[in-house]
Each structure stands twice: as structure tokens, then as C-alpha cells.
Amino acid sequence: MSDEERIPDHDVTGALVPAPQVPSTALATPAPLLAPRWGEDDVAAARELFARVVRSTFDALDNVGDSIATAVGLR
């Protein structure tokens, strides 16, 4: 394809002819759902869950450390 084939036709005034374009159509769609807000009870429950997870993780790591210390003979 040569450069002359790629150049669009122009009108009499010398301006480029715009490509024919179908106007866009607006569509009615439902509004997105808002994220639910956290209540005080939900925040307290999430904090308690996080605290329990951290506590149980540290308890498990402490048990592993105690097992290693016993196996090595440090205790």
C-alpha cells in the first residue's frame, strides 16, 4: 500500500473529510450497588477475629519453638 492510497480524500476547501460515524447511543443501565458500610459491631467482630488469629499463630509458633528446644536439649 502506497502513501497515496492511505491519504483520505479532501473536500473542496482543503479540509480532510471526516470518516462517516454513527452517533453513539446512550444505554440505560442500573446504578452500581454501593459497598455496605461497616457498623460498629462488624468492626468489633473483625478486630476480635484478627486478634484470635494472631494469638493462635503465636501460640503455634511458641509450641514449635518449645519442641525444637526440647529436641535439641536446651530444656
PyMOL commands that set and color helices and strands:
alter all, ss='L'
color gray80, all
select helices_A, chain A and resi 3-6+40-72
alter helices_A, ss='H'
color red, helices_A
deselect
rebuild
show_as cartoon
